[in-house]
Amino acid sequence: MALKKRLMIAGIVCSLTTSQVVLSDGVNPPKTQKTTKSATQPPPLLAPPSSAKPLQIEEDDAKQTAKPKTKVSSEQKATSQNSVLKTAKLSPNEPKRINSSSPIAIENRTPGAVGERVRPKFVSLLPGSALEGWIVHEGRDGAWLREGEMISCRGAGGGWLRTEKEYSDFHLKLEYRYQSGCNTGLGIRCPSEGNPTFTGIEIQLLDDSAEKYRNLRAEQYTGSLYYQVAPTQKPELKPAGEWNQCEVICIGDQVTIKINGQIINEVDLAKPDGKNKLNTSKPWKLAERPPIGHIALQSHPSQVDFRNLTVKDLAIEAAAGVQFVDIADGEGEPVLEATTISIHYLGQLRDGTRFGDTRDFGEPVTVHLDEVIEGWKHGIIGMKVGGRRRLIVPPAMAYGSEGVENLIPPDATLVFEVELRGFER
């Protein structure tokens, strides 16, 4: 029981799952082999003192308030407002979400201060005159051609063409044009090695009307997360030889796909919806796909063209290489200085391995910001109670070259989703 309590305080699942992907040339996804190692100790991600305990947060009709264990009078509460936990009206299950269909306003924050609100802008993925910023991945260089503002794949064996830059959370826009019977795709959050279809996420782009594709599985048509999640509705595609518009919005675990302005798929990567859960007995592997990676274009023997490729990178750099993305707004005053926080968090390695989730233990954890890893000190500043934020923490701001035995590899970039439940000054 004492061990379970210590794990609850640390908020960590003490296991590390690694996967080895065997690539396949066919349409069927490869089999994976999993090995699990037990950690010798929970990593000090929050590094709480041994006396730390989860806060008991209660809710009334007006607002949530952290209740001290001893009873105090109304007068005592009024005189101790600066020391009680600040909490939001929002329940942890009902955060105020940012509207992903409109421009997202994110505060450009630095430790100790809140800057002016800024709006990320769309930038071209074809800034030069050739293929600067792109790398041919598992294919032939000669299969890819740049003509003005258009990229074309004109032959077999092109593999993938991926960006040099990696993206975690973003809004991508492009247009694509295919020949009759064409089969192509779009990779997101793809690692630098391996087939993006299986190591990252492939969004299928297909000539759905072609006779040879009439008997495919539902999750192989346009707008599907290939071989994982079927589109929620059939897109209204332009015929072969005409341009189709495609948009992909990734914010946290939420992926939204639009074709010609129509939302045709919305997926929670963390868990299957009711339809997918009922229709498959397979484990939900999308939860273990990388949370950060490259954007990639897929080649096939028939010609496919891409143009007007633009992306809005939603990740904001806080300090020392730490990046954050606000997934949901909170309410009230922001955290502006070192303080005691009550927080839920989920941690991932960049390969997608989820190494800890405080919700597995039911309670948030409480810790002072002086006792957390450096990346959290920069990343928590500016959050409001009830808000959820993704933090991307480079190794130097986490566990560096040492890592944590059996859990955090050396030189590991860590990705967290954190929810601020309360704080006190």
Secondary structure, 3 states (H helix, E strand, C coil): CHHHHHHHHHCCCCEEEEEEECCCCCCCCCCEEEEEEECCCCCCCCCCCCCCCCCCEEECCCCEEECCCCCCCHHHHHHCCCCCCECCCCCCCCCEECCCCCCCCEEEEECCEEEEEECCCCEECCCCCCCCCEEEECCCHHHEEEECCEEEECCCCCCEEEECCCECCEEEEEEEEECCCCEEEEEEEECCCCCHHHHCEEEEEECCCCHHHCCCCHHHCCCCECCCECCCCCCCCCCCCCCEEEEEEEECCEEEEEECCEEEEEEECCCCCHHHHHHCCCCCHHHHCCCCEEEEEECCCCCEEEEEEEEEECCEEEECCEEEEEEEECEEEECCCCCEEEEEEEEEECCCCEEEEHHHHCCCEEEEHHHCCHHHHHHHCCCEECCEEEEEECHHHCCCCCCECCCECCCCCEEEEEEEEEEEC
